[in-house]
Amino acid sequence: MHIVFLQLFEQYQAGRAYTVERTLGIGLCNRGIAVPFTVHQEMLREAKAKKDEAEAKAVKEKIESDKRDAEKKAELLEKREVKSENADSKKFLRRAKAVKK
């Protein structure tokens, strides 16, 4: 029987796959020390799917936060822009002399 050990057991290392006698394998699986190889493969697939889902969620959140940051920057730039006001020009009727004697 092909099993993967979850815990250290006698000469078997945790996380490694071994081929053992069927009765021994069933006993170890019932005690929770090991799992059949097919169950181990299924656990790996589920873990990979969760990891991929978490990465996709992180990328989506990053994109949304970047959009929010861009909107905030644009809003701050709009507030920062000050529209200059032009002064009204007036015509002088009489000019004063620059130098008085």
C-alpha positions as a Python dict, from the first residue, in 0.01 Angstrom:
ca = {
    (1, 'M'): (0, 0, 0),
    (2, 'H'): (135, 342, -96),
    (3, 'I'): (102, 585, 198),
    (4, 'V'): (235, 925, 301),
    (5, 'F'): (331, 975, 665),
    (6, 'L'): (196, 1282, 844),
    (7, 'Q'): (405, 1222, 1157),
    (8, 'L'): (742, 1075, 1240),
    (9, 'F'): (694, 704, 1304),
    (10, 'E'): (982, 468, 1385),
    (11, 'Q'): (1212, 471, 1079),
    (12, 'Y'): (960, 654, 855),
    (13, 'Q'): (998, 1029, 809),
    (14, 'A'): (705, 1273, 813),
    (15, 'G'): (595, 1402, 473),
    (16, 'R'): (757, 1120, 275),
    (17, 'A'): (578, 851, 75),
    (18, 'Y'): (647, 482, 137),
    (19, 'T'): (515, 151, 13),
    (20, 'V'): (426, -71, 309),
    (21, 'E'): (232, -390, 371),
    (22, 'R'): (-142, -343, 334),
    (23, 'T'): (-236, -436, 694),
    (24, 'L'): (32, -204, 834),
    (25, 'G'): (-82, 78, 604),
    (26, 'I'): (-447, 41, 708),
    (27, 'G'): (-348, 42, 1076),
    (28, 'L'): (-134, 354, 1036),
    (29, 'C'): (-410, 531, 842),
    (30, 'N'): (-670, 444, 1109),
    (31, 'R'): (-444, 586, 1382),
    (32, 'G'): (-393, 909, 1184),
    (33, 'I'): (-18, 865, 1145),
    (34, 'A'): (-38, 830, 766),
    (35, 'V'): (-281, 880, 478),
    (36, 'P'): (-317, 694, 149),
    (37, 'F'): (-124, 847, -139),
    (38, 'T'): (-443, 939, -328),
    (39, 'V'): (-577, 1131, -26),
    (40, 'H'): (-244, 1309, 4),
    (41, 'Q'): (-261, 1413, -363),
    (42, 'E'): (-614, 1546, -308),
    (43, 'M'): (-495, 1748, -7),
    (44, 'L'): (-216, 1897, -219),
    (45, 'R'): (-463, 1995, -493),
    (46, 'E'): (-694, 2162, -240),
    (47, 'A'): (-403, 2351, -84),
    (48, 'K'): (-287, 2469, -428),
    (49, 'A'): (-641, 2582, -516),
    (50, 'K'): (-664, 2781, -190),
    (51, 'K'): (-324, 2936, -255),
    (52, 'D'): (-421, 3033, -610),
    (53, 'E'): (-747, 3181, -486),
    (54, 'A'): (-565, 3383, -220),
    (55, 'E'): (-316, 3513, -478),
    (56, 'A'): (-597, 3612, -714),
    (57, 'K'): (-775, 3792, -431),
    (58, 'A'): (-453, 3974, -338),
    (59, 'V'): (-399, 4086, -697),
    (60, 'K'): (-758, 4207, -720),
    (61, 'E'): (-723, 4404, -393),
    (62, 'K'): (-396, 4556, -518),
    (63, 'I'): (-563, 4671, -840),
    (64, 'E'): (-852, 4823, -644),
    (65, 'S'): (-617, 5000, -403),
    (66, 'D'): (-416, 5138, -696),
    (67, 'K'): (-738, 5274, -848),
    (68, 'R'): (-833, 5435, -517),
    (69, 'D'): (-486, 5589, -487),
    (70, 'A'): (-507, 5728, -840),
    (71, 'E'): (-848, 5881, -766),
    (72, 'K'): (-714, 6039, -446),
    (73, 'K'): (-414, 6183, -629),
    (74, 'A'): (-636, 6328, -901),
    (75, 'E'): (-866, 6477, -638),
    (76, 'L'): (-572, 6635, -454),
    (77, 'L'): (-434, 6780, -777),
    (78, 'E'): (-771, 6936, -856),
    (79, 'K'): (-781, 7098, -512),
    (80, 'R'): (-421, 7207, -546),
    (81, 'E'): (-472, 7390, -875),
    (82, 'V'): (-550, 7753, -800),
    (83, 'K'): (-713, 7947, -1075),
    (84, 'S'): (-538, 8280, -1109),
    (85, 'E'): (-750, 8590, -1124),
    (86, 'N'): (-652, 8867, -1360),
    (87, 'A'): (-660, 9222, -1235),
    (88, 'D'): (-882, 9471, -1409),
    (89, 'S'): (-677, 9726, -1597),
    (90, 'K'): (-772, 10090, -1566),
    (91, 'K'): (-671, 10378, -1785),
    (92, 'F'): (-509, 10670, -1617),
    (93, 'L'): (-646, 11010, -1699),
    (94, 'R'): (-340, 11198, -1592),
    (95, 'R'): (7, 11075, -1519),
    (96, 'A'): (222, 11210, -1246),
    (97, 'K'): (573, 11319, -1323),
    (98, 'A'): (837, 11077, -1216),
    (99, 'V'): (1080, 11346, -1100),
    (100, 'K'): (955, 11664, -937),
    (101, 'K'): (1167, 11980, -942),
}
